[in-house]
Amino acid sequence: MILSEENIGVVRDLIRFALSSEGSRKPIKREDIRELVLKKSNKLEFKKIFSAAQSKLKSDFGCELVELPAKKKLVVKNKTSKKSQPGTGRYILRSIIDPELRRQFPIVFDTQEEKFNGVIAVVLSLVFLNYGTITLDSLLNRIEQLGLPNLPFFPDNPLEDIRNKGIELISALLKLEYLAKVDTFSKTSTNSRAGATNSATSQAPNSALSVSNAFNSDVILDGNSEYSWGPRAVVEYSYPDITKFISELTDSIFDQEFLEKVSKSSGVPMSDLQDSTQDTNTPPGSNLTNSTLNETENTVSLSP
């Protein structure tokens, strides 16, 4: 692909924009990409520039821009097939680094970031093991039992009780789109892992959604609703990701009996709980690393 010097500069701008947005866990809109590209180029060059940026992200940074799913995307039907529908026009970066390389050269996160990744995985595991959806009260009770609200992600307020901290944690995960209200999904789905836009999406400000300011959330929780995996969770985690995480966190042998238990609790067929990378550290696209597990396993106790 041959690009002009000017368009090469636009490719660099797009890559910088994508990396800076992902650093704050903020999805970028297709309209923002178009505006950035069309400032210095023309509409006919858009596909070339976007494709060139994708290629550079893959070759130099080991990631790619992935569109967040829309309503009813990846809906599980009859426990065996998945149906795809149009996305949202919002993108995040997802790792494409080979699992073997990730094991040999693990990503080093900031300690707080590492712990938060572990908390995200635990909360997603709780939802996953509850047939893909969970009520607000049940989720709050479980995360309180595991002591997650006591982890140091909150402003130093000794007067704040554990229930309010739990609400703050769930609100942050909604704001970051790891969780979503289940009424944004197809109610006919066997398992509501599918991502969708939700109230957190519309309420989230345009400022950076970092881990720290996600806890200053204006998301209002609905006690009458159930919650499931959100759009970002769908893109960043897979069934095998979360199943292997549960296995290692609970010190369970990853065998037929374990898979049967997880399948029964999640409503997901056993064949979807493992893949060709299952004997390695972690599949591509996940924030789950050995250090994430180490930061988490001494804090919580989880069992299918």
N, C-alpha and C positions, 0 to 999 in steps of 0.2 A: 504494500500500500504506500503510495507516494503522497506526501503532504507538503504543503508550502511551509516556509519558515514561520509564517504568521500562525498557521494552523497547528504547527508543532508547539508553539507557545500556548495555544488554547488547550491543547491536550495536557500540558503541564499544569495549567491553571485548574483544569477539571480534576486532575489527580490530587492536587493540593487541597482542593475543596472537599473531595471525598474523604481524604485522610483526616482532615481537621474536624469534619462533621462526625466521623466515626469515633474520634477520640473523645467526644462528648456524648456518644451514643445517641446522636440526633440523626434521624432519617433525612435524606435529601429528596426534594421533590423534583419530578421530571421537569416542571415549569422552571425551577431554579437552574437546572442543568441547561435547558434551552436558552434561558436568559444569559447565562454565562457564556455559552458558545456563540450565540448570535450577536453578542456585543462586538466580537472581533472577526466573525465569519458570517457565512450565509446559510440559509436553511438547507440548501442542497448538500452542504458539507457536514451536516449534523451527524449522520450515521457513520461517516468515516471517522470523525473525531471521537465519537463515543466508542466505536470499535477499537480505535488506536489506544484510547485511555484504558479500556478493559485489558487489552493485550499487555500494556505496560504494567498495570496493576498485578496481573498474573505473573509475569516474568520477573519483575523486580521486587514486588512486595508480597507475593504469595497470597493474594486475595482477589476477590472479584465483587463487582457491584451486583447485588441480587434484589429483585423487586419484592417488597413485602406483599404477602397474599391478601386478597380481598375476602369478602364474605363468602362462605361456603367453599373456599378453596381447600383442596386436599380432604374433602369430606369423605370419611370412611363409610362405605356402603356394603352391607352384607358381610362385614368383617374381612373382605378380601380385596376389594378394588378401591382405587382413589380417583376422584374426578377433579380435574383442574378447571378453573375459571379465571377470567381476567384479573390482573393485579390492581394495585392501588395507585400506581404512579409514584410511589415512594421507595427509595432504595437505601440499603445498608451494605457495608462491606462484610464479606464472609471469607474466612480462611479456606484456602484450597491446598494447604501444605499437607504433604503425604504423612499419614499417621506415624510411619516408621521414623521419619525425620523429626517429627514433633517429640517422639520418645527420646531420640538421641540428643536433640538440641531443644529442650523445653523452653517455652515462652516464659519470660520472667515478668510477672505483673507486680505492680505496687502491692504491698502487703494488704492494705485495705481493699484494694480492687480484687485481689485474690480471694479474700474472705467473702467479699460480696458475690463474686462468681459462684462460690460454694453455696452461699445462702440461696441464690437464685436456683441452683440445681436442686437443692433440698426442697424448696417450695414447689418447683415443677414436678418433682418426684411425688410429693404428697398429692398433687392434683392428678397426676398420671395414675397412681395406685388407687384412686377413688373413681375408677371408670371414666377418667378424663374430665370430670366436673366436680365441683365441691361448693357447698354453701359457705357464706362468709363466716358464720359462727363456727362451723366445723374446721375451717382453715385457721381461724384465729386460735381455736383451742389446741390444734395440733402444733402450730408454731410456738405457742406458749409452752406446751409440754416439752418441746425440744430446746427451749431457751433462746430461740433466735432473736426475739426482741431485746435481749440483754446484750447482744453484741454491739461493739462501739461504732455504730453508724449514725447515732442520733445526737442532737445537741445535748450538752451536759445539763440535764434537768432532772435532779434526783426526785422531784415531786411528781413526775409523770409516771403513771402506773403502767404495768406491763401490757394491759389491753390497749391503751392508747398508742403505745410503741408498736404493737402488732398491727394496728390499723394504719399507722404511719408507714410501716414496712410494706404492707399490701398496696397502699396508695402509691408508693414509689414504684413498685413493680408494674402497676397499671400504667403509670405515667411513662415508664420506660418501655411499655408494650410487651412485657414478658407475660402478663396476665391480661385477660379480657372478660367482660361480662358474657355469660353464655348465651344471652338472648341475641347476641350479634352473630351467632352461629346457626347452622341448620339443626333444628330440634330432632330431625329424623336420623341424625348421625349416630352411629354406634359409639363412636368416641369423638369428643369435641376438641381434638388437638388443633383443628384447622384454625388458621389465623384470620383476623378480621379487624377492620377499623372499629374503634370503640369509643366510649365516652372519654377515656383518658387521652385519646388521640386529639379529639376536638378541643379539650380543655388545656392541653399542654401548650405552654407558651413557645414562642419561636427561639427563645434563648437556649443556650446549651443545656442538654439534659445529662449533666454529669452525675456520678453517683452521689456526690455531696448535695447538690441542689435538688436532686430528685426527691429528697426527703422533705423539702419545703413544698410539698405537693398541694395543689388545690383540687385534686380529684376527690369527688364525693362518692363514698361507697354506698351500695344499695344492699341492705340486709335481707331483702326479699329475693335477691338474684343469686344465681350460681356463677362460679368463675371457672375459667379454663385457660389453656395455653393461649397466649396472645401472638400477634404476627411475628415479633422478633424471636420468640421462643421457637416458633415453627421453623424459621429459617436457620437459627443457630444450633438447634438441638434436634436429634432424631430419636426414634424409639430405641435403636441399639445404643446410642449415647447414654440415654437416661437409664436404661436397663443395666448396662455395665457399671455405671456410677452407683446404682442401688446395690448391686452385687458387692462391689468393693467397699462401699461405706458400711454395709451390714456384715462384712466378712463372710459372705455366703459363697458357697461353691457354685460356679456358673455351669449348672448341669440341667438335665431335663426336668428334674423336680423343681428347681428354682424358676425356670422358664414357665412351667405350668402355673406356679403361684402368681407370677407377675402377669401372665396372660389372663388368669381368672380375675385378678384385681383391676386390671386396666381395660379389659375387653378387647385387647389387641391380639391377633393371632400370633402363635409362637414363632411362625416363620418370619414375622415382621420385627421380632425382637432381637434378631442377630443378623449380621451381614458378614461379608468377606473380610472385613477389617477387625472382626470381633476379638481376635487373638492378639491385637496390637494395643497400643496405649489408649488411643481414642480416635474416632473417625474425624475426617476433615469437617470444618465448619463449627466446631464446638469450642466453648471456653473451658471445657473440663480437662485439666491437666493433673499430673501427679501431685504438684504442689497445691492445687485447688483441693484435691482430696485430703491431703495432709492438713490443710488449714481447717477442714470441715469435720473430719472423722472423730476428732477428740472432743468436739463440741456437741454433736447430736447423735441420736440413736434412732435409726429408721429401719422398718422391716415391712416387707410386702404382706 
